[in-house]
Amino acid sequence: MKLWRPGITGKLFLAIFSTCLLVLAIMHWGVRLSFEHGFIDYIKRGNEQRLELLSDALGEQYAQHGNWQFLRNNDRFMFQILRSFEHGDDENRNLPPHGWRTQFWVIDQDYKVLVGPRSPVPTDGTRRAINVNGRDAGWVVASPVERLTRNTDINFDRQQRRTSWFIVALATLLAAAATFLLARGLLAPVKRLVEGTHKLAAGDFSTRVDSTGQDELGKLAQDFNQLASTLEKNHNMRRAYMADISHELRTPLAILRGELEAIQDGVRKFTPESVASLQMEVATLTKLVDDLHQLSMSDEGALAYQKQSLDIINLLEIAAGAFRERFNSRGLSIRLALPDSVNVFGDGDRLMQLFNNLMENSLRYTDAGGQLVISGEIVNQRFVMHFADSAPGVNDEQLTMLFERFYRTEGSRNRASGGSGLGLSICQNIVAAHNGKLDASHSPFGGVSITVELPLEPESLRPV
């Protein structure tokens, strides 16, 4: 037989309800203990006051009569004295009502009982001397109050017990109802998160949960929504990524297949020109595969970064010198506006790859007669570089998509003018690995300006 195991709602309910029951039990025990001791103490104080009044009254009567003959076998006289305590002056009206709660005796100086029951006089009872002219003419003795003896007191105590247990039962029901509602209310966001997690695990990345609260559960719901949004975005990007890869591979493969079938069917002769065309498509495929490999490695952080202190200005000048001849062949110019020396902590090979990709991008997409201006400045302990080229430019919508994979601003997807569309994505990963920032904006020369921010070399790493 399978044992029932409560869920988190049942556990929370049991925890809170058990705590409430424990508090109720302790409170009930404390109240009952306080009432019983307090009620008995109340009776004791009342009896002591009556003993004092009775001893004073009997002392006055003894002084008037000179002996105890007036009290012997005179219960009526004792009754009148006791009754005067109940209906006497204002001072006596503060006494507890309903008379004595215990038995009492009046004994003379020879310890003979004058008034009281036939039972023996208790030796441990409360005793009050009847003082007459400085000597003890007798005593008033009351039995000890260890428990309730009068029916009215016992009935009152029973009524208080029943009332207290009724209050405990009512409080228990209210505590159970309040605990149930509280447990459901507190765990409602948790249940929504559980349901959302199950949907998310099943592949429904559009799942969102309400995050109206500002407590820890509200923040957890916000983090859950952020996670779901990120997973949905990555899922869509992965689908688009695979579609783009298949499209990018399909084009050169289709050209290769067409060229080879044409040669095979004799439509086109196997000449050095046809071989060059085939090699061009193979080179395009090789470049695409290499870029995909570089991108996947930079995404996973698998690129080997061997950082050290280096002069980034020297790297920029070397990269610009290597591209200058290619720029000149297309009627373009490169102009540098850089500080004399700037030290950063980075990987020289990866930073050179970054600069090569940015210059290659400008070379491919800048019209003849244009220019590329590379400038740099130090701002707040960061070296900010601007790679600004001339026309043609891009619109605002295209500007936000430049770093997306396989995106090219040209209208066609002809690789004669465009690259694989992965260069800027690789650049973004390299800059991120150097704790930098990469951004794109409109160039003052009519083209696109790529801004690279890299932190300067820390003081602790600079050579002394």
C-alpha positions in Angstrom: 0.0 0.0 0.0 1.4 3.4 -1.0 1.7 5.8 1.8 0.3 9.3 1.5 2.9 11.9 1.3 1.8 15.5 1.6 2.9 18.1 -1.0 4.4 21.4 -0.2 0.9 22.9 0.5 0.1 20.1 3.0 3.5 20.4 4.6 3.2 24.2 5.0 -0.4 23.7 6.3 0.7 21.1 8.9 3.7 23.3 10.0 1.6 26.4 10.6 -1.4 24.6 12.0 0.9 22.6 14.4 2.5 25.8 15.6 -1.0 27.3 16.2 -2.1 24.2 18.1 1.1 24.3 20.2 0.6 28.0 21.0 -3.1 27.4 21.9 -2.2 24.4 24.2 0.4 26.5 26.0 -1.9 29.4 26.3 -4.8 27.3 27.6 -2.5 25.5 30.1 -1.1 28.9 31.3 -4.6 30.5 31.6 -6.0 27.5 33.5 -3.0 27.4 35.9 -3.2 31.1 36.4 -7.0 31.0 37.0 -6.9 28.1 39.5 -4.0 29.6 41.6 -5.4 33.1 41.3 -8.9 32.0 42.4 -7.6 30.1 45.4 -5.4 33.0 46.4 -8.5 35.2 46.0 -10.4 33.0 48.5 -7.4 32.9 50.9 -7.2 36.7 50.9 -11.0 36.9 51.5 -10.8 34.4 54.4 -7.9 36.3 56.0 -9.8 39.5 55.9 -12.9 37.8 57.4 -10.8 36.2 60.1 -9.4 39.7 61.0 -12.8 41.3 61.1 -14.3 38.4 63.0 -11.5 38.4 65.6 -11.8 42.2 66.1 -15.6 41.9 66.5 -15.3 39.0 68.9 -12.7 40.9 70.9 -15.0 43.8 71.3 -17.8 41.5 72.4 -15.5 39.7 74.9 -14.4 43.1 76.3 -18.1 44.0 76.9 -19.2 40.7 78.4 -15.9 39.8 80.2 -16.1 36.1 79.2 -17.2 33.8 76.4 -20.6 32.9 77.9 -22.4 35.1 75.4 -21.1 32.9 72.5 -21.5 29.5 74.0 -24.4 27.7 72.3 -25.4 30.9 70.7 -25.2 30.3 67.0 -27.7 33.1 66.3 -25.3 35.7 67.7 -22.5 34.4 65.5 -24.8 34.4 62.5 -25.6 38.1 63.2 -21.9 39.0 63.3 -21.2 37.2 60.0 -24.2 38.8 58.4 -23.0 42.2 59.5 -19.9 41.7 57.4 -22.0 41.2 54.3 -24.2 44.2 54.8 -21.9 46.4 56.9 -20.3 49.7 56.1 -18.5 50.7 52.9 -15.2 49.4 54.2 -16.5 45.9 54.5 -18.2 45.9 51.2 -14.9 45.3 49.4 -14.9 41.8 50.9 -15.5 38.8 48.6 -19.3 38.0 48.4 -21.1 34.8 49.3 -19.4 34.3 52.8 -16.8 31.8 53.8 -15.3 29.3 51.3 -13.9 27.1 54.2 -14.8 25.9 57.6 -13.8 27.9 60.6 -13.7 27.6 64.4 -13.7 29.9 67.4 -11.7 28.6 70.3 -11.1 30.1 73.8 -7.8 30.6 75.7 -8.1 27.0 76.9 -8.3 25.7 73.3 -12.0 24.7 73.7 -14.2 25.1 70.7 -16.8 27.8 71.1 -18.1 27.8 67.5 -17.5 25.4 64.7 -18.0 21.9 63.3 -17.4 18.9 65.4 -14.3 17.8 63.4 -10.9 18.4 64.9 -9.4 21.9 64.7 -6.7 21.8 62.0 -3.2 22.6 63.2 -2.1 23.9 59.8 -5.0 26.2 59.3 -5.0 29.9 59.2 -5.2 31.3 62.7 -6.0 34.8 64.0 -5.7 35.8 67.6 -8.6 37.5 69.5 -6.7 40.2 71.4 -8.3 41.8 74.4 -6.4 44.4 76.4 -3.1 43.1 75.2 -3.7 39.4 75.9 -5.0 36.5 73.7 -8.5 35.6 74.8 -9.0 33.1 72.0 -8.4 32.4 68.4 -10.3 32.2 65.1 -9.1 29.3 63.0 -9.9 28.5 59.3 -9.2 25.3 57.5 -6.4 25.6 54.8 -7.6 26.4 51.3 -5.9 23.7 49.2 -8.9 23.1 46.8 -12.4 24.3 46.1 -15.0 22.9 48.5 -18.1 25.0 48.0 -20.5 23.9 45.2 -20.8 27.5 43.9 -17.0 27.7 43.5 -16.7 24.3 42.0 -19.5 25.0 39.5 -17.9 28.3 38.6 -14.6 26.5 38.0 -16.3 23.9 35.8 -18.0 26.7 33.9 -14.7 28.4 33.3 -13.2 25.0 32.1 -16.0 24.5 29.7 -15.7 28.0 28.4 -12.0 27.8 28.0 -12.2 24.5 26.1 -15.0 26.0 23.9 -12.7 28.9 23.1 -9.8 26.5 22.3 -12.0 24.5 19.9 -13.3 27.7 18.2 -9.7 29.1 18.0 -8.5 25.7 16.5 -11.2 25.9 13.8 -10.3 29.5 13.0 -6.6 28.7 13.0 -7.2 25.7 10.6 -9.3 27.9 8.2 -6.8 30.8 8.4 -3.8 28.4 7.9 -5.5 26.8 4.9 -6.1 30.1 3.2 -2.7 31.4 4.1 -0.9 28.2 2.8 -2.9 28.4 -0.5 -2.2 32.1 -0.9 1.5 31.8 -0.1 2.0 28.8 -2.4 -0.1 30.0 -5.3 2.9 31.7 -7.0 5.0 28.6 -6.3 2.3 26.4 -8.1 2.3 28.8 -11.0 6.1 28.5 -11.2 5.9 24.7 -11.1 3.3 24.6 -13.9 5.4 27.1 -15.9 8.5 25.0 -15.4 6.8 21.9 -16.6 5.6 23.7 -19.7 9.1 25.1 -20.2 10.7 21.7 -19.9 8.1 20.4 -22.4 9.4 22.9 -25.0 6.8 25.6 -24.6 9.2 28.6 -24.5 6.3 31.1 -24.7 5.3 30.3 -21.2 5.1 33.2 -18.8 4.0 33.5 -15.1 2.5 36.5 -13.3 5.2 38.5 -11.4 3.1 41.2 -9.7 4.7 40.7 -6.2 7.8 42.4 -5.0 8.9 39.8 -2.6 11.3 36.9 -3.2 8.7 34.9 -5.1 7.9 37.9 -7.2 11.6 38.3 -8.1 11.8 34.5 -8.8 8.9 34.8 -11.2 10.6 37.7 -12.9 13.8 35.6 -13.3 11.7 32.8 -14.6 10.1 35.0 -17.2 13.6 36.3 -18.2 14.8 32.7 -18.5 11.8 31.7 -20.6 12.3 34.8 -22.8 16.0 34.0 -23.3 15.3 30.3 -24.1 12.6 31.4 -26.6 15.0 33.9 -28.2 17.8 31.3 -28.4 15.3 28.7 -29.8 14.2 31.1 -32.5 17.8 32.1 -33.2 18.9 28.4 -33.4 16.1 27.7 -35.9 17.0 30.7 -38.0 20.7 29.9 -37.6 20.2 26.4 -39.0 18.0 27.7 -41.8 20.7 30.3 -42.7 23.5 27.7 -42.6 21.6 25.4 -44.9 20.8 28.3 -47.3 24.4 29.5 -47.2 25.7 26.0 -48.0 23.1 25.3 -50.6 24.1 28.2 -52.9 27.8 27.3 -53.5 27.0 23.6 -53.6 24.3 24.2 -56.2 26.8 26.2 -58.3 29.4 23.5 -58.0 26.9 20.8 -58.9 25.7 22.8 -61.9 29.3 23.5 -63.1 30.3 19.8 -62.8 27.1 18.5 -64.5 27.7 21.0 -67.3 31.2 19.7 -67.8 30.0 16.1 -67.5 27.3 16.6 -70.1 29.7 18.4 -72.4 27.8 21.6 -72.3 30.9 23.3 -70.8 34.4 22.4 -71.6 36.9 21.5 -68.8 39.1 24.6 -69.2 41.3 26.6 -66.8 38.5 29.1 -66.6 36.0 26.5 -65.4 38.5 25.1 -62.9 39.0 28.7 -61.5 35.2 29.1 -61.2 35.0 25.8 -59.3 37.9 26.8 -57.1 36.2 30.1 -56.3 33.1 28.2 -55.1 35.3 25.8 -53.0 37.1 28.8 -51.5 33.7 30.3 -50.6 32.7 27.0 -48.9 36.0 26.8 -47.1 35.7 30.4 -45.9 32.1 29.8 -44.7 33.1 26.6 -42.8 36.1 28.3 -41.3 33.9 31.2 -40.1 31.3 28.8 -38.7 34.1 27.0 -36.8 35.5 30.2 -35.5 32.1 31.4 -34.4 31.2 28.2 -32.6 34.5 28.2 -30.8 34.1 31.9 -29.8 30.5 31.2 -28.6 31.7 28.4 -26.3 34.8 30.3 -25.2 37.0 27.6 -26.8 39.2 30.1 -28.6 42.6 30.1 -26.9 43.2 33.5 -25.3 46.7 34.1 -24.2 46.5 37.6 -22.7 49.4 39.8 -22.0 50.4 43.4 -21.9 50.6 44.8 -25.4 50.5 48.1 -27.3 47.2 48.1 -29.2 48.3 51.1 -31.3 51.1 49.0 -32.8 48.6 46.2 -33.6 46.3 48.7 -35.4 49.1 50.1 -37.4 50.2 46.6 -38.5 46.7 45.6 -39.5 46.2 48.9 -41.4 49.5 48.4 -43.2 48.5 44.9 -44.3 45.2 46.2 -45.8 46.5 49.5 -47.3 47.4 47.9 -50.7 44.0 46.2 -51.0 42.2 49.4 -50.2 44.3 51.3 -52.7 43.5 48.7 -55.4 39.8 49.5 -54.9 40.2 53.3 -54.8 39.9 53.5 -51.0 42.1 55.0 -48.4 42.8 54.3 -44.7 43.5 57.2 -42.3 44.6 56.7 -38.7 44.1 59.2 -35.9 45.4 57.4 -32.9 47.4 58.2 -29.7 51.1 57.3 -29.7 50.8 54.4 -27.4 48.0 52.6 -25.4 48.6 49.5 -23.4 45.8 46.9 -22.9 45.8 43.4 -21.4 44.7 41.1 -24.2 45.5 38.4 -26.8 47.4 39.9 -29.7 46.3 37.3 -32.2 42.6 37.6 -31.4 42.7 41.4 -31.4 44.4 41.2 -34.8 41.6 39.0 -36.0 39.1 41.6 -34.7 40.8 44.4 -36.6 41.1 42.3 -39.8 37.4 41.5 -39.7 36.4 45.1 -39.2 38.7 46.3 -42.0 37.5 43.5 -44.3 34.0 44.5 -43.6 34.7 48.1 -44.6 36.6 47.0 -47.7 33.7 44.9 -48.9 30.9 47.4 -48.4 32.5 50.8 -49.1 32.1 52.4 -52.6 35.2 53.3 -54.6 36.7 56.7 -53.8 35.7 56.4 -50.2 37.8 56.1 -47.0 38.1 54.3 -43.6 39.1 56.5 -40.7 40.3 54.7 -37.6 40.4 56.9 -34.5 40.9 56.3 -30.8 40.8 58.1 -27.5 41.0 57.2 -23.8 37.8 57.7 -21.9 37.3 56.7 -18.2 40.1 54.2 -18.2 38.9 52.6 -21.4 40.3 52.9 -24.9 37.6 53.7 -27.4 38.2 53.1 -31.1 36.0 54.1 -34.0 36.2 52.4 -37.4 34.2 54.9 -39.5 33.9 54.4 -43.3 32.2 56.3 -46.0 29.1 55.6 -48.1 27.0 53.6 -48.6 25.3 53.8 -45.2 22.5 51.8 -43.6 19.2 52.7 -42.2 18.3 52.5 -38.5 16.7 49.1 -38.8 19.7 47.6 -40.6 22.0 49.2 -38.0 20.4 47.2 -35.2 20.9 43.9 -37.2 24.5 44.3 -38.2 25.8 41.9 -35.5 23.2 39.2 -36.3 24.6 36.1 -37.9 24.5 35.8 -41.7 23.1 39.3 -42.0 24.4 41.4 -44.9 23.1 44.8 -45.9 23.3 44.2 -49.6 20.2 43.4 -51.5 21.4 40.2 -53.1 23.2 37.3 -51.4 26.0 37.2 -54.1 29.2 36.4 -52.4 31.2 38.3 -55.0 30.6 41.4 -53.0 29.6 40.1 -49.5 31.2 37.7 -47.0 29.7 35.0 -44.9 27.9 37.5 -42.6 29.6 36.0 -39.6 32.6 38.4 -39.2 30.9 40.9 -36.9 29.4 38.2 -34.8 33.0 36.8 -34.3 34.1 40.3 -33.5 31.5 40.7 -30.9 32.6 37.5 -29.1 36.3 38.5 -29.2 35.5 41.9 -27.7 33.3 40.3 -25.0 36.1 38.0 -24.1 38.3 41.1 -23.4 35.6 42.6 -21.2 34.9 45.2 -23.8 31.9 46.5 -25.7 31.1 46.6 -29.5 28.6 49.0 -31.0 27.5 50.3 -34.4 26.2 53.8 -35.4 26.0 56.1 -38.4 29.4 57.3 -39.6 30.0 61.1 -40.0 31.4 60.2 -43.5 28.1 58.6 -44.7 28.8 54.9 -43.9 28.9 52.8 -40.8 30.9 53.5 -37.6 31.9 50.5 -35.5 32.9 51.5 -31.9 35.2 49.2 -29.9 35.7 49.8 -26.2 38.4 47.9 -24.4 39.6 48.4 -20.8 43.1 49.7 -20.3 45.7 47.5 -18.7 45.2 47.4 -14.9 47.8 49.2 -12.8 48.8 46.0 -11.0 49.8 44.4 -14.4 51.9 47.2 -15.7 55.7 46.6 -15.6 57.5 48.6 -12.9 
